[in-house]
Amino acid sequence: MTRFVSFGETMLRLSPSGQLRLPQAIPGRLEVTLAGAELNVAGSLAMLGAEARYVTALPRGPLGDTVVSALRALGIDTGPISRVEQGRLGLVFVENGANQRPSRVVYDRQGSAMSLTPAATYDWKTIFSGADWLHVTGITPALSECAARATLEAVRGGQAAGLTVSCDLNFRSKLWRWDTEQSPRALARHVMCEILPHVDLLVTNEEDCGNVLDIYPEMDAEGGSLDVTTYPDLARQVVEQFPNLRMVATTLRESLSASHNNWGAMLYEAATDRACFAPQQEGNYRPYEIHNLVDRVGGGDAFAAGLMFGLSSVKYARPEAAVAFAVAASCLAHSISGDINYSSLEEVEALLSGEIAGRVVR
């Protein structure tokens, strides 16, 4: 069985219940769950039955202890987690949107343990021992120069150890502020162009390609319409910049409203110059129509986890099967509150087999 390693920051997510806004809920109660893109991937992999090892830095004390216990309850290997004296646990506040009001994310991450912990703190040799796959994102290096260096050290070490390395580009405009001499986009491009030469699989979307890689396909995702025929060329342009990439995956989200998204993806294989789209109906791409969307935060992470799981399995190793599995897993994630996809392998396979009516399982 493939052993996965995911490296990044853990946060607590605080959300008003339902579709309440923060001013409506404070003072009052907020729902507290775990969050963080790389953690979401590890959690989703564990839910699918994979061996997932999570690497992060957490402050010593009861909050850090609580997070470790919660991760262990998910079945995640927490052995490589560094407990440190400096820094705090980052927070993220999430308002769930509805209809024409979008969801909103507010970060409170400055001075977090992850942002202050140097690369030398992590025992990479032990972390990569027995591992097969490393996953990182463009979010953790956006926190600080220290976190960026640690992420770069991670991908270099993973590549040297012979692991498959994946990265979700994940540009966050509210982050990337640690170098005041550069704009967030310029800083993101500078740092990610150091990280991506050590990556085998890139997960991205059209917006992140534009913001970070200066590749701008002609499409109108926010207007609810995508021309999927432009995506293979988008992937080719990415591979031209980074010829080490073996695969490029792009999610295909059509945002008709905060409550209604169409959802699919493409996986491009560089060696064969072949693009596979999912989901398919009668041989043609047809996205999942997600009405009454519950929570879209973490949907991309569920896709990345599903893709990693699929590509590393026997049953779903073919690109067309892997991307179909990943899209089905992430489609289910949109029905679940919180960041982590609490969907089992059996539930994903049921959706893949055509069980889309949502009937009660008795």
ChimeraX attribute file (.defattr): number of C-alpha atoms within 10 A of each C-alpha:
attribute: neighborCount
match mode: 1-to-1
recipient: residues
	/A:1	11
	/A:2	15
	/A:3	18
	/A:4	29
	/A:5	27
	/A:6	26
	/A:7	26
	/A:8	25
	/A:9	27
	/A:10	27
	/A:11	24
	/A:12	19
	/A:13	22
	/A:14	21
	/A:15	24
	/A:16	21
	/A:17	15
	/A:18	14
	/A:19	15
	/A:20	14
	/A:21	17
	/A:22	19
	/A:23	9
	/A:24	10
	/A:25	13
	/A:26	10
	/A:27	8
	/A:28	9
	/A:29	11
	/A:30	16
	/A:31	14
	/A:32	15
	/A:33	17
	/A:34	20
	/A:35	22
	/A:36	22
	/A:37	30
	/A:38	30
	/A:39	28
	/A:40	26
	/A:41	31
	/A:42	32
	/A:43	30
	/A:44	32
	/A:45	32
	/A:46	25
	/A:47	20
	/A:48	21
	/A:49	14
	/A:50	22
	/A:51	18
	/A:52	27
	/A:53	27
	/A:54	26
	/A:55	24
	/A:56	20
	/A:57	29
	/A:58	28
	/A:59	19
	/A:60	17
	/A:61	11
	/A:62	9
	/A:63	14
	/A:64	18
	/A:65	13
	/A:66	11
	/A:67	19
	/A:68	17
	/A:69	13
	/A:70	14
	/A:71	18
	/A:72	14
	/A:73	10
	/A:74	16
	/A:75	18
	/A:76	24
	/A:77	20
	/A:78	17
	/A:79	13
	/A:80	19
	/A:81	18
	/A:82	19
	/A:83	17
	/A:84	18
	/A:85	13
	/A:86	16
	/A:87	19
	/A:88	22
	/A:89	22
	/A:90	22
	/A:91	21
	/A:92	19
	/A:93	19
	/A:94	21
	/A:95	20
	/A:96	26
	/A:97	21
	/A:98	19
	/A:99	13
	/A:100	11
	/A:101	12
	/A:102	14
	/A:103	18
	/A:104	13
	/A:105	15
	/A:106	13
	/A:107	14
	/A:108	14
	/A:109	19
	/A:110	18
	/A:111	15
	/A:112	23
	/A:113	26
	/A:114	31
	/A:115	26
	/A:116	19
	/A:117	23
	/A:118	17
	/A:119	17
	/A:120	10
	/A:121	12
	/A:122	19
	/A:123	12
	/A:124	17
	/A:125	11
	/A:126	11
	/A:127	19
	/A:128	22
	/A:129	10
	/A:130	13
	/A:131	21
	/A:132	18
	/A:133	23
	/A:134	27
	/A:135	28
	/A:136	26
	/A:137	24
	/A:138	26
	/A:139	24
	/A:140	26
	/A:141	27
	/A:142	26
	/A:143	22
	/A:144	22
	/A:145	19
	/A:146	18
	/A:147	23
	/A:148	24
	/A:149	17
	/A:150	24
	/A:151	25
	/A:152	20
	/A:153	17
	/A:154	25
	/A:155	26
	/A:156	17
	/A:157	19
	/A:158	25
	/A:159	18
	/A:160	10
	/A:161	17
	/A:162	13
	/A:163	22
	/A:164	20
	/A:165	26
	/A:166	25
	/A:167	25
	/A:168	24
	/A:169	21
	/A:170	22
	/A:171	25
	/A:172	15
	/A:173	14
	/A:174	11
	/A:175	19
	/A:176	25
	/A:177	18
	/A:178	17
	/A:179	12
	/A:180	9
	/A:181	9
	/A:182	13
	/A:183	14
	/A:184	22
	/A:185	20
	/A:186	16
	/A:187	19
	/A:188	26
	/A:189	18
	/A:190	14
	/A:191	20
	/A:192	23
	/A:193	15
	/A:194	14
	/A:195	23
	/A:196	23
	/A:197	16
	/A:198	23
	/A:199	25
	/A:200	19
	/A:201	25
	/A:202	27
	/A:203	23
	/A:204	21
	/A:205	24
	/A:206	21
	/A:207	18
	/A:208	21
	/A:209	22
	/A:210	14
	/A:211	19
	/A:212	22
	/A:213	20
	/A:214	13
	/A:215	16
	/A:216	14
	/A:217	15
	/A:218	12
	/A:219	16
	/A:220	13
	/A:221	16
	/A:222	13
	/A:223	11
	/A:224	15
	/A:225	15
	/A:226	18
	/A:227	12
	/A:228	14
	/A:229	9
	/A:230	12
	/A:231	26
	/A:232	22
	/A:233	14
	/A:234	20
	/A:235	27
	/A:236	19
	/A:237	16
	/A:238	19
	/A:239	19
	/A:240	11
	/A:241	13
	/A:242	16
	/A:243	15
	/A:244	15
	/A:245	22
	/A:246	16
	/A:247	24
	/A:248	26
	/A:249	26
	/A:250	26
	/A:251	23
	/A:252	25
	/A:253	21
	/A:254	20
	/A:255	20
	/A:256	17
	/A:257	20
	/A:258	20
	/A:259	21
	/A:260	19
	/A:261	22
	/A:262	20
	/A:263	23
	/A:264	28
	/A:265	23
	/A:266	27
	/A:267	27
	/A:268	28
	/A:269	21
	/A:270	18
	/A:271	9
	/A:272	8
	/A:273	12
	/A:274	14
	/A:275	20
	/A:276	21
	/A:277	28
	/A:278	27
	/A:279	24
	/A:280	15
	/A:281	9
	/A:282	6
	/A:283	9
	/A:284	10
	/A:285	16
	/A:286	15
	/A:287	21
	/A:288	18
	/A:289	14
	/A:290	17
	/A:291	15
	/A:292	15
	/A:293	22
	/A:294	21
	/A:295	22
	/A:296	22
	/A:297	22
	/A:298	26
	/A:299	27
	/A:300	28
	/A:301	29
	/A:302	32
	/A:303	31
	/A:304	33
	/A:305	27
	/A:306	28
	/A:307	29
	/A:308	26
	/A:309	24
	/A:310	22
	/A:311	19
	/A:312	21
	/A:313	15
	/A:314	10
	/A:315	10
	/A:316	18
	/A:317	17
	/A:318	15
	/A:319	21
	/A:320	21
	/A:321	19
	/A:322	24
	/A:323	32
	/A:324	26
	/A:325	28
	/A:326	29
	/A:327	31
	/A:328	26
	/A:329	30
	/A:330	27
	/A:331	27
	/A:332	20
	/A:333	28
	/A:334	25
	/A:335	19
	/A:336	19
	/A:337	20
	/A:338	25
	/A:339	27
	/A:340	26
	/A:341	31
	/A:342	23
	/A:343	20
	/A:344	17
	/A:345	16
	/A:346	10
	/A:347	16
	/A:348	21
	/A:349	14
	/A:350	13
	/A:351	17
	/A:352	18
	/A:353	10
	/A:354	8
	/A:355	12
	/A:356	10
	/A:357	7
	/A:358	7
	/A:359	7
	/A:360	5
	/A:361	4
	/A:362	3
